[in-house]
Amino acid sequence: METDAGLDQLSSINYQLFSDYHTHPQGHRVQRYTPALLQPWADSARAIHLSDIAFTDHDRYHTGIDFGEIDRMREQNPDLHIRAGIELDNDPVHSPTGRKWIERNWDKLDFVLGSVHFLDRRDQMFDSIPVGAEQFKGCDIDALYADYFRRVCEIAATGLVDCLAHLDLIKIHGHRPKADIDAIVAETLDVIRSRDVTIELSTAGWRKPVNELYPGDRIIELAVKKGIPFTTASDAHSHAQLGDNFSRLAEKMSIFGICEVCVFEKHRRTARVVSGPK
């Protein structure tokens, strides 16, 4: 379990976070982009003072994405930066098709997340709750961690992702390796740095059994030392979850001295300084 007790003293800066770069308007099934589906997300963003959001539905639901509807949303909400995105994972059944779709639509997309949700089971995501936890029973946890981060490296190396989602998702059910986390993630962070990919700071982990930010404190510390940049994310599957726990995330960022957040337009990355409260 993460703890702030061993970290540097909390900075006096109170950050105002402005972007959420991991959202799922379609939820868990294909839903065509329409004003009725998307406008509540824009309204929620405005209500909590977010100015930059990315729609990043899973690649298996790419048929629901309508770039024309995203353009109309931009016209109707000129005060918001609305980014066209997608989450590419390692789904052994659907992601090969998803990758081809991303390649065809690369110039229309602003932002692509990369993620790992599958280990050896082809039919079930390991992060499913509660059934995904069954995949960990009787297994060598260190071996699972090593396998997971190998797969993260593979996603990072595709050249098709701008950012990696919930980097240490493997901890979701609370399993911890015996090996030192520094050694486990060292190669992965080197690949991320060499590929110039960002990492998201995701509050979704605080809603999961592990009750911990993705990634954990030590990985954040190592990433900061390597100069790896970050996005901020909630992994919202409902517009009501947009910006979930962002005040808590702002405090965590302040502890680590992370004062810049990356935003994307047509895959071009810009670092923006987070500000104090309005």
C-alpha positions in Angstrom: 0.0 0.0 0.0 1.3 3.4 -0.9 2.0 5.9 1.8 2.9 9.6 1.7 4.8 9.4 5.0 8.2 8.6 3.5 8.0 11.2 0.8 9.4 14.7 0.8 7.4 17.3 2.7 4.3 18.4 0.9 4.8 21.5 -1.2 2.8 24.6 -0.5 1.6 24.7 -4.1 -2.1 23.8 -4.6 -2.4 22.6 -8.2 -5.4 23.2 -10.4 -5.5 20.2 -12.8 -7.1 20.9 -16.1 -7.0 17.8 -18.2 -8.4 14.2 -18.2 -6.8 12.1 -20.9 -8.4 8.7 -20.2 -12.2 8.5 -20.7 -14.7 6.0 -22.1 -17.9 7.6 -23.4 -19.0 4.2 -24.8 -18.4 2.4 -21.5 -18.3 -1.4 -22.1 -20.1 -1.7 -25.4 -20.3 -0.2 -28.8 -22.3 3.0 -28.8 -22.2 5.4 -31.7 -20.9 8.9 -30.9 -23.9 11.2 -30.7 -24.5 14.6 -29.0 -26.6 12.7 -26.4 -23.6 10.5 -25.6 -20.8 13.1 -25.6 -22.3 16.4 -24.4 -22.6 15.2 -20.8 -18.9 14.7 -20.8 -18.3 18.3 -22.0 -20.8 19.6 -19.4 -19.1 17.6 -16.6 -15.6 18.8 -17.7 -16.8 22.4 -17.5 -18.5 21.9 -14.1 -15.2 20.8 -12.6 -13.0 23.3 -14.4 -11.3 20.9 -16.8 -10.4 22.6 -20.1 -8.8 19.6 -22.0 -10.3 16.1 -22.3 -9.6 13.2 -24.5 -12.1 10.5 -25.5 -10.2 7.2 -25.4 -12.6 4.4 -25.9 -11.2 0.9 -26.2 -10.0 -0.1 -29.6 -12.5 -3.0 -29.7 -15.2 -0.3 -29.8 -13.7 1.7 -32.6 -16.8 1.3 -34.8 -18.6 3.7 -32.5 -16.1 6.5 -32.9 -17.3 9.3 -35.2 -14.7 12.0 -36.0 -17.4 14.2 -37.5 -19.3 14.1 -34.3 -16.2 15.0 -32.3 -15.7 18.0 -34.7 -19.3 19.1 -34.0 -18.7 18.8 -30.3 -15.7 21.1 -30.6 -17.8 23.7 -32.5 -20.5 23.6 -29.9 -18.1 23.7 -26.9 -15.4 26.2 -28.0 -14.2 26.8 -24.4 -13.0 23.1 -24.3 -10.2 21.3 -26.0 -11.7 18.0 -27.0 -9.2 15.4 -28.3 -10.0 12.4 -30.5 -8.3 9.4 -28.9 -8.4 5.7 -28.4 -7.0 3.1 -26.1 -5.0 0.3 -27.8 -4.5 -2.7 -25.6 -3.1 -6.2 -26.1 -6.5 -8.0 -26.6 -5.4 -11.1 -28.6 -8.8 -11.2 -30.4 -9.7 -7.6 -31.2 -6.5 -5.5 -31.0 -5.0 -6.6 -34.3 -8.0 -5.0 -36.0 -7.8 -2.1 -33.6 -4.2 -1.5 -34.6 -5.1 -1.4 -38.3 -7.9 1.1 -37.6 -5.4 3.3 -35.7 -3.0 3.2 -38.6 -5.7 4.2 -41.1 -7.0 7.0 -38.9 -3.7 8.2 -37.4 -4.0 11.7 -38.9 -7.5 12.1 -37.4 -6.5 11.0 -33.9 -4.9 13.4 -31.4 -3.9 10.8 -28.8 -3.4 7.1 -28.4 -3.2 5.3 -25.1 -1.4 1.9 -24.8 -2.3 -0.6 -22.2 -2.0 -4.3 -21.2 -5.1 -6.1 -20.0 -4.4 -9.7 -21.0 -1.8 -12.1 -19.7 -2.0 -15.8 -20.9 -5.8 -16.0 -20.8 -7.1 -15.0 -24.2 -10.7 -14.7 -23.1 -10.5 -12.7 -19.9 -8.9 -9.4 -18.8 -6.8 -10.0 -15.7 -8.1 -6.7 -14.3 -11.7 -7.8 -14.3 -13.3 -7.6 -10.9 -13.7 -10.1 -9.3 -13.1 -12.9 -11.8 -9.7 -11.6 -13.0 -8.2 -12.3 -9.6 -8.6 -16.0 -10.4 -5.7 -15.8 -12.8 -3.3 -15.0 -9.9 -4.2 -18.0 -7.7 -1.2 -20.4 -7.3 1.0 -18.3 -9.6 4.5 -17.0 -9.2 3.7 -13.3 -8.7 7.2 -12.2 -9.6 6.9 -14.1 -12.9 3.5 -12.5 -13.6 5.0 -9.0 -12.9 7.9 -9.7 -15.3 5.5 -11.0 -18.0 3.2 -8.0 -17.6 6.0 -5.4 -17.9 7.4 -7.3 -20.9 4.1 -6.8 -22.6 4.1 -3.1 -21.6 7.4 -2.8 -23.4 5.9 -4.4 -26.5 3.0 -1.9 -26.6 5.4 1.0 -26.0 7.6 -0.2 -28.9 4.8 -0.4 -31.5 5.2 3.3 -32.4 1.4 3.6 -32.2 1.0 5.0 -28.7 1.6 8.5 -27.2 1.1 7.5 -23.6 0.9 4.4 -21.4 -2.2 3.8 -19.3 -2.2 2.6 -15.7 1.4 1.5 -15.9 1.4 -0.9 -13.0 -2.1 -2.3 -13.5 -0.8 -5.7 -12.6 -1.1 -4.8 -8.9 -4.9 -4.2 -9.1 -5.9 -7.1 -6.9 -3.3 -6.3 -4.3 -0.6 -8.8 -5.3 3.0 -7.6 -4.6 6.3 -9.0 -6.0 9.1 -10.2 -3.7 11.6 -8.7 -6.1 12.5 -5.0 -5.8 10.2 -2.9 -8.0 13.2 -0.9 -9.2 14.6 -4.0 -10.9 11.3 -5.1 -12.3 10.5 -1.8 -14.0 14.0 -0.6 -14.9 13.9 -1.9 -18.5 10.3 -0.8 -19.1 11.1 2.8 -18.0 14.2 2.8 -20.2 12.0 1.7 -23.2 9.5 4.4 -22.4 12.2 7.0 -22.2 13.9 5.9 -25.4 10.5 5.8 -27.3 9.6 9.3 -25.9 6.3 8.0 -24.6 4.4 9.6 -21.7 2.9 7.9 -18.6 -0.5 8.7 -17.2 -1.1 9.4 -13.5 -4.4 7.6 -13.1 -6.7 8.0 -10.2 -8.6 4.8 -11.2 -6.4 2.7 -8.9 -8.0 4.5 -5.9 -11.4 3.0 -7.0 -9.9 -0.6 -7.2 -9.1 -3.2 -4.6 -5.5 -2.1 -4.5 -6.6 1.5 -3.5 -3.4 3.0 -4.9 -2.6 5.5 -7.6 -1.4 4.1 -10.9 1.6 4.0 -10.9 2.8 3.7 -7.4 5.1 6.1 -5.6 8.4 4.4 -6.3 7.6 4.1 -10.0 6.7 7.8 -10.2 9.9 8.7 -8.4 11.9 6.6 -10.9 10.1 8.1 -13.9 10.7 11.7 -12.6 14.4 10.9 -12.3 14.4 9.7 -15.9 12.6 12.8 -17.2 9.5 10.9 -18.4 6.6 13.3 -18.8 3.0 12.6 -17.5 -0.6 13.1 -18.4 -3.5 13.1 -15.8 -6.3 10.6 -16.0 -9.3 9.2 -14.3 -10.2 6.2 -16.6 -13.8 7.4 -16.3 -16.4 5.0 -17.7 -19.2 7.5 -16.8 -19.1 11.3 -17.2 -19.8 11.4 -13.4 -16.3 9.9 -12.9 -14.5 12.6 -15.0 -11.7 14.1 -12.9 -12.4 11.6 -10.1 -10.1 12.2 -7.1 -8.2 15.0 -9.0 -7.7 17.1 -5.8 -6.0 14.1 -4.3 -3.9 13.6 -7.4 -2.9 17.3 -7.4 -1.6 16.8 -3.9 0.4 13.8 -4.9 1.9 15.7 -7.9 2.8 18.5 -5.6 4.7 16.0 -3.3 6.7 14.8 -6.2 7.3 18.3 -7.7 5.5 17.4 -10.9 4.4 20.8 -12.1 3.8 20.0 -15.8 1.1 18.0 -17.6 1.2 17.0 -21.2 -1.6 17.6 -23.7 -1.8 16.4 -27.3 -3.0 17.7 -30.7 -2.5 15.4 -33.7 0.0 13.5 -31.6 2.1 16.7 -31.0 2.9 16.9 -27.4 2.9 20.1 -25.4 3.8 20.5 -21.7 1.6 22.9 -19.7 2.4 24.1 -16.3 -0.3 23.4 -13.7 -1.4 26.4 -11.9 -2.6 27.3 -8.4 -6.3 27.6 -7.6 -8.3 30.1 -9.6 
